[in-house]
Amino acid sequence: MKRVTCFEAAIRSTAELRALLRRAFTASAAAPSCSQARRDAQALIRTIEIELARRAPRL
């Protein structure tokens, strides 16, 4: 799974990020434990979650 930088995540729409997050979860679950593929998927998940949290409406 290709890594996405913070900048790349910032220019994508929320719908695109949610779809990418779903694919990253699937890739993480399918990859063998302690593999580079799982680490890449988990890094992507963290990046997307940070960007989605940044976009969340504030009170």
N, C-alpha and C positions, 0 to 999 in steps of 0.2 A: 504494500500500500504506500502510495506516494505521500511524503510529508508535506504539510501545508504550513507556511510561515504565518506569523501574526499579521503581516501586511496582506497576504493572500486571503486570509480569513476575514479581514476587515472589509475587503472589497466585494465579498460574496454576499448574496442575500441571505436572510434568515432561513428561508425555505431550503436554499442550497446547503447551508450549514447543517440543518437538521437531517437532510438526506445523506450528507457525507458522514455525519455522526452515526447514523444507523448502519452505514456500510463499515465504518471503523469498528463498531461494536461487534458486528458479524465477523470481521477479519480477526479481531482480537480473540474471539471465542474459538474460531477455527484453527488458529495457529498453535503449534506446539508450545508448551510452557517453556519459558526462558529462551525463546528464540528471538532473533532479530526482528522478524515479522511481527511478533506480539509486542515487542518494545516500540516499534514504529507505530503500530496501531494505537497503543496506549498514549504515546506522545501526541498523536493526532487528536485523540479524544480530549486530552488536557487542553490543547490549543483551542479546539472548537468550544469546549465548555467555558473557557476564559472569555472568548469573544462573545458568546451568547449571554454570559453574565454581565458583560460590559454593556450590552444593548438592553438589558432588562429595565423596564420602567422603574423609576425611583419614586418614593413617596415624599 
